[in-house]
Amino acid sequence: MSEANKAIARRWFKEVWNHGRDATIDELVHDHCLGHGLGDTEADTHGPAEFKLIAANLRGAIPDIHIYVDDILGRGRSRC
C-alpha cells in the first residue's frame, strides 16, 4: 500500500469518525460506491449521501467515538 493511500486511510478515520466531517465523505466516497451491511437493515448503501446517514447514526449512538490507527498493513496491488 502506498504512503499516499495510507494517508487517505488515516485521514478517513480522523476526519469522518473522530471529527464528524461530512465534507470528507463527499471527497472520498465515489457516487457509485456500494456498501454492504453498514446499516440497521440488510439494505446496501449507495454513494456519499447514504453513507452520511450511517456515519450520523453511529456518531449519534456513540458521540464520543474516537478511533486510533496504530498501523496500516498492505501488500501488493489492489484489484479495486
N, C-alpha and C positions, 0 to 999 in steps of 0.2 A: 504494500500500500504506500503510495507516495506521501511525502510530507504535506503536500497540498491537500490531499484527501483526508489525512489525519487532522489537519487544521479545520477542515469543514466539519468533521465529526465532533471535534471539541467545541466548535462554535455552536453547533446544533444543541448540544446538551446545555451549554452555558446560557445561550440566549433564549431558546424555546422553553426549556424546562425550568431553569433556575431563575430567569428574569421574565418569562411570560411574553416575549416579544413576538407578536403575530406577524410583524413585518419580515422576520427571518423565515417564517413558514412560507410566506409569499415568495421570498427569494430562492429558497432551497427545495421546495416541493413543486414538481412539474405539474401542469394542469392535467396530464394524463396519468399521474401517479395513482396506483391502486394499492390500498392497504387491506389486509385480511386480519380479522379477529381483533380489531382495535377498540371496538365499542361495546355497548351493553348487549348488542344482538350479534347475530352471525353475518349481518349485512356488511358488505365491503364499503370502504370509504374511497372516494374519488376526488383527487385534487386537493389543493390547499384549503379551500373553504370548508370542506367536510373534515379535514384533519384538524382544523382550528377548533371545531366542536369537541373532538376527542381531547385535545390539549386543555381546553377550558374546563371540561368535565373532570379531568384528572387533577388539574390545579385547584379546582373548586373543592374536590374531595380531600386533597392533601395540600392546603395552601402554603405550607412551609416546606414543600418538597425542595430538596437540593441534591443534585446528582453530581458525584465526583467521578472524573475519568482518570483512573490511575495509569492505565496503559492501553494502547491500541495495537492489536496484532493484525497483521495482514500478510498474505503471501501471494505472489504471482499476480496475474491479471484477472480482473473481474469479468464475468460473462455478460453483465448487465450493461 
